[in-house]
Amino acid sequence: MQVPSVTFKTRVRDDSIDGPNPFRWQDRTSEEIFKGRKVVVFALPGAFTPTCSTSHLPRYEELHGEFAAAGIDEVVCLSVNDAFVMFQWGKAQGVEHTTLLPDGSGTFTRMMGMLVDKDNLGFGYRSWRYSMLVEDGKIVQIFKEPDMDDNVDGDPFEVSGADNMLTFIKSRA
């Protein structure tokens, strides 16, 4: 299965812009991210949320060197949040290696079949937690948390973590 073809609305630093917010909008397409590359994507319900901030993102960031050594070109954290929220979360988390990719409208997440209603938590529509290995735009492996459904109590985090993905990648070598 191929990853969905979408355009992500991102913000990038541009030192030619004066003032306290030296960033500009830059579109980033699925093709740019995935074509001819090995990419690990992990998707989560939201920036600044407990499991996402204490476990999921930090462990991928911590194991960045091992992913690179295993031939991964980029590790991407995707969330149905806007670019401003993702930037501030990355700053608060001290992220240096993981790409934080905003799926603000949930288009990619919906096309992946991973959009769920988390209105029971006041979130609205968000991504189900999962991770995947993508090679040249093709999904090689996906680790989806169990019991995906709308308004699930709790936040399953069993299979989409960095250690599980790294073990899978190394088993293919």
C-alpha positions in Angstrom: 0.0 0.0 0.0 1.2 3.5 -0.9 1.1 6.4 1.6 -1.6 9.0 0.8 -0.6 11.8 -1.5 -1.2 15.0 0.4 0.3 18.4 1.0 1.3 19.3 4.6 1.3 22.9 5.6 4.5 23.5 7.6 6.4 26.4 9.0 10.2 26.8 8.5 12.7 29.3 9.9 13.6 32.0 7.5 16.4 34.4 8.8 15.5 36.9 6.1 12.3 37.6 8.0 12.6 40.3 10.6 10.8 40.3 13.9 10.0 37.9 16.7 8.5 35.2 14.4 11.0 34.6 11.6 9.1 31.7 10.0 7.3 31.3 6.7 4.8 28.8 5.4 6.2 26.0 3.3 4.2 23.2 1.7 5.7 19.7 2.0 4.3 16.9 0.0 4.1 13.2 0.6 6.3 12.7 -2.4 9.0 15.0 -1.0 9.0 13.1 2.3 8.8 9.5 1.1 10.0 9.2 -2.5 13.3 7.3 -2.8 13.7 7.3 1.0 13.3 5.1 4.1 11.1 6.9 6.6 9.7 5.9 10.0 6.5 7.6 10.8 4.8 7.5 14.2 1.5 9.1 14.7 -0.1 10.1 17.9 -3.2 11.8 19.3 -1.8 15.1 20.2 1.1 17.4 21.1 1.5 18.2 24.8 -0.6 15.1 25.8 0.8 12.8 28.5 1.8 9.6 26.7 2.9 11.4 23.6 5.1 13.8 25.6 6.6 11.4 28.2 7.1 8.2 26.2 6.3 8.1 22.5 8.2 11.2 21.1 11.1 11.1 23.6 12.0 7.5 22.9 12.1 8.0 19.1 14.2 11.1 19.7 16.5 9.2 22.0 17.0 6.3 19.5 17.6 8.6 16.5 21.2 7.6 16.0 20.2 3.9 15.9 17.5 4.5 13.3 20.0 6.4 11.2 22.6 3.6 11.6 19.9 1.2 10.4 19.5 3.2 7.2 16.5 5.3 8.1 16.6 8.7 6.3 14.1 10.5 8.5 11.9 9.9 11.6 8.6 11.7 11.4 6.2 12.4 14.2 2.7 13.1 12.8 -0.2 14.5 14.7 -3.5 16.2 13.8 -2.3 19.5 15.2 -1.4 22.7 13.4 2.1 23.8 12.6 2.2 26.4 15.4 1.3 23.8 18.1 3.8 21.2 16.7 6.6 23.8 16.7 5.9 24.9 20.3 5.7 21.2 21.4 9.0 20.4 19.7 10.6 23.4 21.4 9.2 22.4 24.8 10.4 18.8 24.3 13.9 19.8 23.1 13.5 17.9 19.8 16.6 18.0 17.7 16.3 15.0 15.3 12.7 14.0 14.9 10.6 15.9 12.2 7.3 17.1 13.7 4.8 17.0 10.9 1.5 18.8 11.3 -1.6 17.2 9.8 -3.7 20.1 10.8 -6.8 19.2 8.9 -6.4 15.4 9.4 -6.3 14.8 5.6 -3.4 12.3 5.7 -4.7 10.7 8.8 -8.2 10.3 7.3 -6.7 8.8 4.1 -4.7 6.4 6.2 -7.9 5.2 7.8 -6.6 6.3 11.2 -8.8 9.3 12.0 -10.8 8.7 15.2 -13.2 10.9 17.2 -11.8 11.7 20.7 -14.6 14.0 21.6 -14.9 12.1 24.9 -11.6 13.9 25.9 -12.6 17.2 24.2 -10.0 16.6 21.4 -12.3 16.2 18.4 -10.9 14.2 15.6 -7.3 13.0 16.1 -5.0 10.3 14.9 -5.1 6.8 16.3 -1.6 5.9 17.6 0.5 3.9 15.1 3.9 3.7 13.6 5.0 2.6 10.1 8.0 2.0 8.0 7.8 3.5 4.6 10.2 2.8 1.8 9.9 4.8 -1.4 6.3 5.7 -0.6 5.3 2.1 0.1 4.2 1.1 3.5 6.3 -1.9 4.5 5.1 -2.4 8.0 2.5 -0.8 10.2 2.1 -1.2 14.0 -1.4 0.0 15.0 -2.4 0.1 18.6 -5.3 -2.3 19.4 -9.0 -1.7 19.7 -9.1 1.3 17.4 -12.5 3.1 17.7 -14.1 6.4 18.4 -14.1 7.7 22.0 -12.0 4.9 23.4 -11.3 5.1 27.1 -7.6 5.2 27.8 -4.7 5.6 25.4 -3.3 2.2 24.2 0.5 2.3 23.8 1.7 -1.2 23.2 3.2 -1.7 19.7 3.9 1.7 18.1 6.9 2.6 20.2 10.4 3.2 19.0 11.9 0.0 20.4 9.4 -2.2 18.6 10.0 -0.4 15.3 13.7 -0.5 15.7 13.6 -4.2 16.4 11.5 -4.8 13.2 14.0 -2.7 11.1 17.0 -4.6 12.5 15.3 -7.9 11.8 15.2 -7.1 8.1 19.0 -6.6 7.9 
